Structures are given as C-alpha cells and as structure tokens.
Amino acid sequence: MAVNKPTGDNARKGAVKERSQTKTTIGGASGYTKRDRTSGEFMAVKKPKTAKKAAKKFKGVRVEKKAKKTAKRAR
C-alpha cells in the first residue's frame, strides 16, 4: 500500500545550504560553531556537556573543510 508524505510536519529534507559549521576549542574541549555562509556571522555554539567529551555536530549543517597549506620549495 502506498504511503503519502506527511505534509506540515516541519521536518527538514536534506541539508541546510546557507549554513556551515566548524570545529572549535571551547575551554579545552572541542565543540562546533554554526555560521551563516552569506554574511559570515556566527549563529550558535554547541558546547560539550563535560570538559572531557566532545560536543555533537549540528544536524543537517555541512562541515567546513580546513584550507590546505601549500609549502613553496626554495631552489
């Protein structure tokens, strides 16, 4: 039997494309900071519950990749 999608359930389908998250260090423990990609404004921070554990990622928000360092050779 076919099941139709529920309408109006406020469920997100797919990733949030206007936002990204980056891994940060907060008080010695790692956490995540959510950032708006259009304005560059930091929106929210997920802190770890204890200092020894890492915080969980934001759901559906892409993770920023770190830029690679390019080393120039001296000749």
N, C-alpha and C positions, 0 to 999 in steps of 0.2 A: 504494500500500500504506500503511495507517495505521501510525503510529509512536506508541507509548505514551510518556508522560513517564517519564524515569528516576526511580526512587524511591531515596531515600537518597543523593543526590548532593551534599547540603549546599549547594545553590545557592539563593540568595535570590530570591524572585519579588516584585518591587515594591519600594517604598521602606520604609525603617525609620521607623516613625511616632513612636517615642518619643524620637528624637534630632533635633537640628538642628545646623547648622554656621554659623559666622560668619567673615567675613574679618577678619584681624588683621594688624598690622605687627610683624614679628619682626626686630630688628636692621636695620631699613631696607628689608627686603624683605617682600612680602605673603605671608601664609600662611593656613591655615584651622585653626580650633579647633572640635572636636566637643563638643557639650553635651547633657546629659540634660535633656529637657524637663520631666520630673516633679519632679526635685529641684533642677534648675538647676546641677548640678555639672559642671565642665569635665572631660572624659574624656581627650581626646587632642589633640595638635597635629601638624599636618603642616608641617614646615619646608621651605623651598626648599633645593635641593642647592647652589646658588651664590647669592651675595647679589644678583646682578643679575636672576635669574629668579624668577618667582612659583611657589609650590607648587601642586600639583594638588589638586582637591577630593576629599573622601571620597566613595566610590561609594555611591549609594543613600540619601544623607542629605540632607534638604531644607535649603535655604539660608535663613537668617533674613533678613527684609527690614528695612531701617532704618526707624525711625519718622520720619514726615514732621514737619517743624517747621511749626507754624502761627503766623503773624505776625498780631498784633492791630493793627488800624488805630487811630490816635489821632484823635479828632474834635475 
